[in-house]
Amino acid sequence: MKADFEKYFFYYANPEIRSKSVQIAADSLNEAHEISLKHFVCTDPMRLEVELKYSVLLYDLLNEPNKAFDIAKTAFDSAIEKIEELDEDNYKDSTLLMQLLRDNLTLWNSDL
């Protein structure tokens, strides 16, 4: 949530505060990314959401399209391999997030 707040704060902050907000959001999402890789299976909706948010932040605000693409692709590919192992409770959320990751990959691939 801290990263979300800082990311949205960025859009409304004056230019002097923007870079600090983006850096706080990036640091928070990077930490969440590392934690999710260690503690959640690749199909877990929380992990997929972190990967989606982190990749979007990298692409949109930090101008790191290659890193964003790599994170999103790794998350999508890992999850698609294990899609049959999804439990009923997480299926809808996980597949929606996977679709969003795939949509971004398609869009970003044309820019790389």
N, C-alpha and C positions, 0 to 999 in steps of 0.2 A: 504494500500500500504506500509505503514511503516513496518508492520509485514512481508510482502513478501520480501521487500528489506533486512531486517535483516536476514530472514531465508536463503535467497540465499547467502548473505554475509558470513554466517556461513560456507558454503561449501568451500569458497576460503580464508577465514581468517586464520591467524596463530592461534595456539592453545590458546594463551593468550587472544585473542579477541573473540573467539568462544562462551564462556560461557556468555559473556556480550551480544552478538548478539542474542543468543537464549533467554535470559531473556527479552530483549527488545521486541522481536517478540512475546513471550508468553504473556507479559503484554499488548501489543497492541491488540492481538487477544482475550484475556480475556475481555478487555474493549469493543471491537467490539461485542463479544458474548453477553455481558450484554445489550448493547444498542439494538442489533438486537432482543433480546427476548422481550424487552419492546415496540419497535416501528414498528416491521414488523410482518406480519402474518406468520405462520409456513410454508407456501408454497411459500413465496417470494424468488426469486432466490438469492437476496443479503443475506438474512438470511441463506439460505441453503449453500451458498458458504462460509460464515463465519464459520458455524458449521463444514463443511468439512475441511477447512484449519486448524481450531483450533484442531480438533480431530487428524488430521494427524501430526501436530506439537507435540501434546502430545504423540502420539504413537511413532513417529520416532525419535524425538530429546530429549524429556524429559523423556522417558522411563516410561510413565504412561499409560499402555495399558488399565487398567480397567476404568480410567476416560475417555480416548479417546473413548472406546467402548460405555460407557454410554451416552456421548454427541452425538455421531453419531446415536445411537439407538433411543434416544429420538427425535432427529431431524427427522429421517426417519419415525418413528412411527407416530409422530404428523402430518407430511406432508401427509403420505399415508391416514390418516383418512379424510383429507380435500381435497384430490386430485380432487374430483368432483367439488369443488368450484374454481378451477384454472381458471383464465381468459385466453382467447386465446393468448394474447400477452406473457404471462409468461409460458405457458404450456411446450414448448420445453425446455427452460432453466431449469425450475424446475424439470422436469422429468429426464433430464440428470444428474443433481446434485443428485437427489434421487437415481439414478442408481449407481453413484459413491459411495455414502454413503453405499448402500446395498452391493456393491462389497467389500468395506473395512470391513464391518461387517462380511461378510462371511470369508474373509481372516483372520481377527483378531480373530474370534471366535475359530478357530482351534489352536490359540496360547494361549488362556486363559485357 
